[in-house]
Every structure is written in C-alpha cells, then in structure tokens.
C-alpha cells in the first residue's frame, strides 16, 4: 500500500488504480437510503437468481493473455431486498495451469478500499509461485462501486480528492468545509448507492461469485484492507472459507478512524527506528551521529521548508508536504535516509533530487486497467464510501472533536498524528445500511506481516490474529514495507506457498528474519 500524498483516502489501497465502467449507469440519488438495521444474509432461495447465473466469459483485453477471461455478474444493491435494484460486478479468471492438480479458486484482493482487483491474476507486480498457479484458478474482481463494478463518482475536483490535510488553526475551518463538500457531493451524486458500499456487502458479493463459479468453498489472498475483507467473509461464511492468506493485516477492532490513528503511531515508531539506523551511518548521509541529532536534522528541514518550500525533483514541498510524503517511507530505512539527505542538500541550494516515483521500493499488487469511462475520482470517492459507511460509531459528528484530537495527536506523534486525526468527510456522511462487523471466529487462516509496516502496523496484525482463533501468523523480523507474499522474495513466502498447496498451517506462529535496509 503505497500512494502519492493525494491518495491516502484510499487508506489501505495498494496503489492508484483506474478501471473501465460497467454496463449499468451509476446509481443516482433517486432512491432514498434504506433504514439502517442489522441485517443477515438472505436465504438461498432469495439469492438463486444471482447464484444460478452463468457468466459469459470473454477475453479481458487484447493486450492481455488470451487465457485471461472476464465476465460481469449481477448482485443485489441491497441484500435485505434481493428482489430490488441490481448492480454489476466485474470478475476475471486465469485458469489453473494444471487441470489435474486443480484445487479450486483463489480470490484475490489488492487492498483499498477503492482498489481495483480485476487485473490481479495477470499483473506483473504480483509474482505468485508456479505451484500456486498450477493448482488454482486465479480470480480477480472489482468490489462494488469500484472500477468496472457500477463505479461511484462524486464529481470531486483534484483538490477535493487531496485528503493529506495537516492540522493548522488558521486552515481548520477551510478543512471542515472541504470535508462537508466531499460528503455533500457524494450524497448528491449517488445517495442511493452509498449506504450499501460496505465491506459486509463486498463479502456477500464474494459469496455470490463463489456460487456462480460452481465452488463449494473459496480460497483467498488479500492484502492490507483485503485482510479485513477476508476476515469479514470468514465471519459471515465460515463454512465456505477454505485456505485464507491475509497479508499485512489491519486491526479489525480499529476500523476505520482508529486505522488512520494507528498509522500515525506506526509511522512514529518507524521514524524513531530510522533515526537510530541513520545515526550509525553519519559518514554516508551526514544527518547526525546520534539519533537525537538525526531527528533534529529532519525537523530543521521541515521548519525550513515551511518557510521556503524545497525543490523535490521539480515539485516544491512544504514542511507539511515532507511529513506527508515521507511518512510511508521511514519503514524503508535506506530509502528514507537517501531521500532526506537529498532534500537537505536541496534546501541548502544544492542540486535538487531527480524526479522519482513512490518513496517505498516494494510495490503492492495493484492492477493496471485502462481508464475507460470510470469517473476520475472513483478511487477517492469509493474509498471514502467504504471508510465512512462501514462503521457507525468511530466517526464523531462534532468538528471540534477532530480539532482537539488533531492537536493532541500532533503532540503524541509529530510526524503524522495531526493529519491522521483531523477532520474527514465521514463526519458528515450518512450511516451505512447496517452496523459494522465484529471479527471473532475460529476459521483457519495464515497471517503474514512485516515487522516494519506503518500502513498496517504489527500490533494491529497481532490483534487480527487474536480475533481469528484458528489462524497462524508469520512475522518477518526486520521486514520493511507494506505487503509480503509474491512481492519480492520474502522469507515468509515458503510458508504461504506450503499452506496454499497442502492446506497445512504451521503448528505454531513463526518468525523469519530479513536484514534491515535491504
């Protein structure tokens, strides 16, 4: 999960993703939201028009392998009213390489919310072992509201999609107006859709896909936010969950406001570690020979950039911009040290750093689908829809609560605390169609986690492990960044592959090691 500063709304997304619009037009605000009441999955008979569908498979794209096939299936907009409005769900499939060894389907999710997963079976960013590809049909999909699956669009401008908004007393009223505007625009554009963009409904959609594919159970590989989605599926459909791998796990008890705040806590811990690592290499980076001196160098840079923005490869960064941009990079100690050293030189008037992409070197498995007619703000809009509708109690309604929390958390976690806790559109969002999900079950699963991951920090992954009583956890000691399996040869890969191919979980939790800065 790496993003440019404007994409943090796609909180647990892999990277920015674009997609093609499905056949149905976006749902409009004509239908009033259904009363928010607890909801259970409808009966099999009520869902039979959906589960009995026979998808029409076609080649996904002429630029992709001919064996990679796509289809569109219908799902209910509201599972409490399965006879009502339907929406499209875009799915894809790459058949198992060896039909004789085929076990079933492996559903894939790259994270998000707001991340498209349609191209995951063939994306080069995700390098799954041959043994896995031989045994599973790899199945991708765009979650409801995303990409080709009846996509949400709110008409947000570029500035309105930028949610990296540090707290400042002088700008807080403007940020409150921004948050209210985002919520109002989405309500006006798609009020009938918004209450039903929830993780519970995506899990129900996954079960419709399972049935449409003719499978009694599904296996699953989900990254980041996708771990929460997988846990919710296991909670709703425990007997239909086969082999589940949850990579870089979100804390299910913190969804969603607490997720932002936990990112700030994780970033601060990573920054402290980075200061110590960099101090031991002062001869290389010249940022200070002690952790305190390195810390001082960084904050001197931030203060200087607030007065006189620093040229970063052709972009001028304020101090707040530096905090925001480097926050996910500090888990990668060597990358962050090089970047900070370059910015310090630029601030002194020396040659600015060359243009670069994301600060973190490990890509997440985000697909790259052609944009087509998907609304330009689909990723940001759909991210906010899920983040705001999934829970009813985590988002205060009073803007002053956000002000107080931002001031408090900036003191606690100077790197990112105010950005994490300040006002968000969810303060003005309508409630979702039902309460959030308490994850607490005995479904077997394998959790993979890097020790240093500020997007979904290690304590949250341990809490996911505790909530899934049948799970085992592999911790990559010294592992840096967001995403483990199939993303660069982690020491945890062998365990995950063995589980997916044999079904055997480790007898107990495991720790494997990788050196820092690699």
Secondary structure, 3 states (H helix, E strand, C coil): CCCCHHHCCCCECCCCCCCCCCCCCCCCCCCCCCCCCCCCCCCHHHHHHHHCCCCCCEECCCCCCCCEEEEEEEEECCHHHCCCCEEEEEEEEECCCCCCCCCEEEEEECCECCCCCCCHHHCCCCCCCHHHHHHEEEEEECCCCCCCCCCCCCCCCHHHHCCCCCCCCCCHHHHHHHHHHHHHHHHHHHHHHHCCCCHHHHHHHHHHHHHHCCCCCEEEEEECHHHHHHHHHHHHCHHHEEEEEEECCCCCCCCCHHHHHHHHHHHHHHHHHHHHHHHCCHHHHCCCCCHHHHHHHHHHHHHHHHHCCEEECCEEECHHHHHHHHHHHCCCHHHHHHHHHHHHHHHCCCCCECCCCCCCCCCCCCCCCCCCCCCCCHHHHHHHHHHHHCCCCCCCCCHHHHHHHHHHHHHHCCCCHHHHHCCCHHHHCCCCCCCCCCCCEEEEEEEEEEEECCCCCHHHHHHHHHHEEEEEEEEEEEEECCCCCCCCCCCCHHHHHHHHHHCCCCCCCEEEECCCCC
